[in-house]
Amino acid sequence: MKLGIMQPYFFPYIGYWQLMNYVDQYVIYDDVNFIKGGWINRNRILNHGKVQFFNLTMRGASPNKLINQIEIETDERVIKKNLRMIENCYGKAPYYKQTYELICDMMFYKDSNLAGFLANAIMRMAEYLGMNTKFVVSSDLEKNNELRGQDKVIHICRLLGADEYYNAAGGQELYDYESFSSQGIRLKFIDTGAVSYRQFGEEFIPNLSIIDVLMFNSLEDTKAYLNRFETIQQ
């Protein structure tokens, strides 16, 4: 069984969805510490040819808290302000209407918990993209939470019966092949291939939020991008 484990991110880039689509089960790692300045509450979109951060407004966020201990702002005025940014940036994109409706559906989800909000957005997007992956929320697992880093990941793999563990290529420095192999688990990484498309005729800016991909590509083309990657293994 192929397993992936990653923190829940806010409308992440295509590589995140490639990993999620490829594995059999995917653990939404909601009971680890929040990373300030990372991708849990923000991502990048295109604003008139330049990169613009699109943020999820939080309350009391701290790297000393777990992701599932943080609250988000649910005031409709704040949500609508974010959606106006999307409209301003992508109002003339070829697939704006259906993508905007999808984002609205996620942004107005009634859960003030950061992890709950993100988990819903991830599973809703996965459904939209036609994925068959089984989702597991980390905090729902009866596991040893005293473990950290690689040891905890291996523990979750064994708990769920995984014999292959996949992570993004950028995580290669975090894991040791021998440690996984000694537990009967093959460690592999996914390296996103060349995914490019037309963005208002400007020079292409890669690795933006999945929002950008969906604004400029049909659902069928976006699904095709999910398979444009290579696996790295020892």
C-alpha positions in Angstrom: 0.0 0.0 0.0 1.3 3.4 -1.0 1.1 6.1 1.7 1.6 9.8 1.8 1.8 12.0 4.9 1.9 15.8 4.8 0.7 18.9 6.7 -2.6 20.4 5.3 -1.7 23.4 3.1 -3.8 26.2 1.8 -4.7 25.6 -1.9 -1.2 24.2 -2.6 0.7 23.9 -5.9 0.3 21.0 -8.4 3.0 18.8 -6.9 1.0 18.4 -3.7 -1.9 17.0 -5.6 0.3 14.8 -7.7 1.5 13.1 -4.6 -2.0 12.8 -3.1 -3.4 11.4 -6.3 -0.6 8.8 -6.7 -0.9 7.2 -3.2 -3.6 4.8 -2.0 -4.0 6.5 1.4 -3.1 10.0 2.4 -2.6 11.2 6.0 -3.6 14.9 6.7 -0.9 15.6 9.3 -3.0 18.0 11.5 -1.4 17.3 14.9 2.1 18.7 14.3 3.3 22.2 15.0 2.2 25.1 12.9 5.0 26.5 10.7 5.1 30.3 10.6 5.9 31.6 7.1 5.1 28.3 5.4 2.2 27.1 3.2 -0.3 26.2 5.9 -2.2 29.5 5.8 -1.1 31.0 2.5 -0.2 30.4 -1.1 0.8 32.3 -4.2 -1.5 33.4 -7.0 -1.0 35.6 -10.1 -1.8 39.3 -9.9 -1.4 41.1 -13.2 1.8 39.3 -14.1 3.3 39.3 -10.6 3.2 36.9 -7.7 0.7 37.8 -5.0 0.2 36.0 -1.7 -3.3 34.8 -0.9 -3.8 34.4 2.8 -6.1 32.7 5.2 -6.7 35.0 8.2 -6.0 33.2 11.5 -6.5 34.0 15.2 -3.7 33.3 17.8 -1.5 31.4 15.4 1.8 30.3 16.9 4.6 27.8 16.2 4.1 26.6 19.7 0.6 25.3 18.8 -0.4 22.3 16.8 -2.2 23.0 13.5 -5.5 21.7 14.9 -5.2 24.1 17.9 -5.5 27.2 15.7 -8.6 29.1 14.8 -9.4 31.0 11.6 -11.4 34.2 11.0 -14.9 33.3 9.8 -16.3 36.8 9.4 -18.0 37.0 6.0 -16.5 40.4 5.4 -13.0 39.0 5.6 -13.9 36.0 3.4 -15.5 38.3 0.8 -12.4 40.5 0.8 -10.2 37.5 -0.1 -12.7 36.4 -2.8 -12.6 39.9 -4.3 -8.8 39.5 -4.6 -9.4 36.3 -6.6 -11.9 38.1 -8.8 -9.5 41.0 -9.4 -6.7 38.6 -10.3 -8.6 36.0 -12.4 -11.8 37.6 -13.5 -10.8 37.3 -17.2 -9.3 33.8 -17.0 -10.8 31.2 -19.3 -12.0 28.9 -16.5 -12.8 31.6 -13.9 -16.5 30.9 -13.4 -16.3 27.2 -12.4 -13.1 27.7 -10.4 -14.4 30.7 -8.5 -17.6 28.8 -7.5 -15.4 26.0 -6.2 -13.2 28.3 -4.2 -16.3 30.1 -2.7 -17.7 26.7 -1.7 -14.5 26.0 0.2 -14.0 29.5 1.7 -17.5 29.6 3.2 -17.1 26.2 4.9 -18.4 26.6 8.4 -15.5 25.4 10.5 -13.4 27.9 12.5 -10.7 25.3 13.2 -7.7 25.7 10.8 -7.1 22.0 10.5 -10.8 21.2 9.9 -11.1 24.0 7.3 -8.0 22.8 5.4 -9.0 19.2 5.6 -12.4 20.0 4.0 -10.7 22.0 1.3 -8.3 19.3 0.5 -10.9 16.6 0.3 -13.3 18.8 -1.7 -10.6 19.6 -4.2 -9.5 15.9 -4.4 -13.2 15.0 -5.2 -13.3 17.7 -7.8 -10.2 16.4 -9.4 -11.6 12.9 -9.5 -9.1 11.3 -7.0 -9.8 7.9 -5.4 -7.4 8.3 -2.6 -8.5 7.4 0.9 -8.0 10.2 3.4 -7.0 9.8 7.1 -6.7 12.6 9.6 -3.7 12.1 11.7 -5.3 13.2 15.0 -7.9 10.5 14.5 -5.2 7.8 14.7 -4.4 6.0 18.0 -0.6 6.4 17.8 2.5 7.3 19.8 2.5 11.1 19.8 5.8 11.1 21.7 7.6 10.2 18.6 9.0 12.9 16.3 10.1 13.4 12.7 11.1 10.3 10.7 10.3 8.0 13.6 6.7 9.2 13.8 6.3 8.8 10.0 7.6 5.3 10.1 5.3 4.5 13.0 2.2 5.8 11.1 3.3 3.8 8.0 3.4 0.6 10.1 0.2 1.5 11.9 -1.7 1.7 8.5 0.1 -1.2 6.9 2.0 0.8 4.2 4.9 -0.9 2.4 5.7 2.3 0.3 6.0 5.8 1.7 6.0 8.8 -0.7 7.1 12.4 0.0 7.8 15.4 -2.1 11.3 15.6 -3.6 12.1 18.5 -1.4 11.9 16.3 1.6 14.8 14.0 0.7 17.1 15.5 3.4 14.5 14.6 6.1 14.4 10.9 5.6 16.9 8.0 5.5 16.3 5.1 3.1 17.8 2.5 5.4 15.6 3.4 8.4 12.5 2.8 6.3 13.9 -0.3 4.6 14.7 -1.9 8.0 10.9 -1.6 8.8 9.9 -3.2 5.5 9.0 0.1 3.9 10.2 1.4 0.5 11.0 5.2 0.7 10.2 7.1 -2.5 9.9 10.7 -3.6 7.8 12.5 -6.3 9.5 15.1 -8.4 7.1 17.3 -10.3 7.8 17.5 -14.0 7.4 20.5 -16.3 3.9 21.8 -15.9 3.4 25.0 -17.9 0.5 26.7 -19.5 -0.6 30.1 -20.8 -1.2 32.8 -18.2 -2.8 35.9 -19.8 0.1 35.9 -22.3 2.7 36.9 -19.7 5.9 35.0 -19.0 5.0 31.8 -17.3 5.4 31.7 -13.5 5.5 28.1 -12.2 4.5 26.5 -8.9 1.6 28.8 -8.1 -1.5 27.7 -6.2 -3.8 25.0 -7.7 -6.1 28.0 -8.1 -3.9 29.3 -10.9 -3.8 26.0 -12.6 -7.6 25.6 -12.6 -8.2 29.2 -13.8 -6.2 28.6 -17.0 -6.8 24.9 -17.7 -9.8 22.7 -18.2 -10.6 20.1 -15.6 -9.4 17.4 -18.1 -6.1 19.1 -18.7 -5.6 19.7 -14.9 -6.2 16.0 -14.3 -3.5 15.2 -17.0 -1.0 17.3 -15.1 -1.5 15.1 -12.0 0.5 12.4 -13.8 3.4 14.7 -14.9 6.0 13.6 -12.3 8.9 11.2 -11.8 9.5 9.0 -8.8 12.9 9.0 -7.1 14.1 6.0 -5.2 17.3 4.4 -4.1 
